[in-house]
Amino acid sequence: MVVYSEFRRKPIVRHVAALAAAAGLMAATSALLTGCDSKTASAKSAPQAMLVSVVKTGQSEVPVIGEWVGTLDGYVNAQIQPQANGYLVRQDYREGTQVEKGQVLFDIDPRPFEAALHQAQGQLGQAQAQLALAKINVGRDTPLAEAHAIAKSQLDNEVQQMAQAQAAVESAQAAVDTAQLNLSFTQVRSLITGVAGQATTQVGNLVSTQSVLTSVSQLDPIKVYFSISDSDYLALVRKARHGGSGLLEGSSKIPLTLTLADGEIYPLKGHIEFVDRELNAQTGAIRIAAAFPNPGNILRPGQFGRVRAETEIEHNAVLVPQAAVAEFQGQQQVYTVAQNHTVHVNNVTLGPEFGNSRVVESGLAGGSLVITDNLQKLREGMPVNPQVTQSQPDLAQTSQLSGR
């Protein structure tokens, strides 16, 4: 019995030892695999730095540009009205064309005025004949009166009659002049040089001195009317006074730029021509008229445009590209690169536009690296790999961009 028991125990012990060794080997292998997987997961979870383009901001003197909507109108607009009553018999101009000062535009039937002229001329002839007779009588009786051959009172009456005849001649001459003037009024002429509009009365109509036949507008130069705020007006006045003159006298120092309805910038500069005497209390704006050269009459009354002018200079202004500005819940934001190459979100207050850039009034310091792309993917503290593409344009470059 004893021998049998010993014999059976030894195989069991060897089997248990083998199982323990196998379990240890499996545990070591599992630990090794777990360590490798942990390192791989850590490597996968580490964020990679995003490649972004950045611009280094600087500080410069930036002219503040004001822009206002303007309406074009003729420099002089003349309504053509006749100075005589009658029927229109002819239209002597082509509508929409250039007419010169003194050019005949319409003809009114002249026959009644010709008849009145002939009548006045006949009365003038009678008065001249009476004057000639009075002169003859005075000339004949003067020596007789001196010789006491006739009474002195007779000569006095003849002298008086000659004076009356002279006055009658002058009156008749005035009537002739008036009749000639009325006859000339049958030719309706333009009082200015400009573009004549459409005729409002047709040939054959009866017209009076109250009728408006057409309008003529002087278009070179042409006026642009626009309204500016009180603050913009004061800024323009300060700028003009800085040059040692008033706003109208120093208007040449404030060149105006006109942008047409199709977005094209008019090549010729304008100047301030007129400032209204008062501020509109309802709108808080004051009306200003600018004059622009208009060779070829390209610009026409009734058109709209945007007038731009430099109102003041903003010193040490920080500029950022338009592409670098993002908006989040109504707040303007700019993303910059911190020293540890991570993203920092800056809430900024933006000023006026200047070319392709915006002036930052607060929230951003000069010299910052501003990110200009991939703004939707950026978050606070995200690692980035900044690539400087360009510096912020200097003042001269920006001026060219703004179309000044």
Steps between C-alpha positions, in 0.01 A plus 500: 500500500777739588691430185191555286422831655844642433485372152170685430603835661808571286317527163244740656768729635679514165172586321419785736848648458463491120169679519645771723788560262265533205282748687802714584612503138154608387488777761836634390396495138173678581684767697738556211213533250309731734802731528536516125132578450516774763792667326324475163179651642694782662673575171165504317329724757771774492363800288698607196582869440287649220680690225364857486592819318568805714558872444700715735308814585661839526404852600475780246325826424176417323275756330138450602279488191139615511253373242156643420230434242466786253254606230625658178345817362583761240734779601238741359146390410304747288132465420432634153183711497384732218469874549222529243158342455416314183501172311815289471587459133841328517739314731857587406708263715543126548399377842783379722776677305740776593372852432691825516411823676277708272404207276137505377302209644139583397320739265165666582276631223652848435222655285312686776826644627611602152174688455548678832851597391377644172237703681759638741729588214216688328430701813869574526496635143209731580674631808817562305302693235341719766841567647640597162214747444549650845869550430420675170256738669745588774780552249286728283348711777806547715652786288156655454446512873842655547405768242167555680317398184292248693398475859747341738223280641450335162863387497466372855201283401693358206797417720266322741341304215846392384579369848174307507577354158844395624342323798247332272784369283679356802178337621435352158859375484451326836187335364697377201771362727238321710337352192838380371576346840165321508564374149839364609326316785329283242835323473544320832873477573712315753653727763778254592720242332400148596298192414139565399237262628180368354250754371192521720286683238440388145501708184156650440418558865407840632758610756523787745765655717405247771572196280815292550625383161808302610799509737870552435763380749863597516677169561867595494569528784221303665380524860462215748279565803552292815433532873757438773472471876589776740817319611618446141434866422707611799780262398507653150505851647794411726687348207445814291605729785814294547594623153437859609166562326127441528309203368408664168828685455699186587282261303787430261687345794213251547474313168179303456470162329181387326410131469236435236205262523690218324782518756743681268695788650460821300849602386466876566503649848244747628489770764246649739299773331221581743414444868147555621443775756347273764490146635181302448362456852302189402779306331800652680675550166611796294473520121811548289543541125815385323611588147663242271643562152286326240660516155285332241193523727543141616336570834133599488255652750305245701781247528616375839854452627708470815713799593814430703729743676783486750361653819791461743822311580497226764845469658658170612208303362513118505388344171387142444399337171130459439554123468629485860176626656245247627168555673364294788163583652522860386855546632785573260799273560856472375715187551866553588794267564635498855868450587449124556352471147143463619187685395378797703156651435484882517169684528554823307321822417536586134519843344457610138607304195819597325559320174507125572559559870310608809616733773500336845401759757546275805579140594817443296856628534735583217753232407259209559501200270147491360366180341335555161371154400325191644316724747205260531726221625684701765438478875658664803829327592520290185861441387581647160793520265507865386635595160557873449371584152533879497513805716208734535503739199655835568319828456590553134393150400179529695425833337522334161273221616238747619488668160615837627 
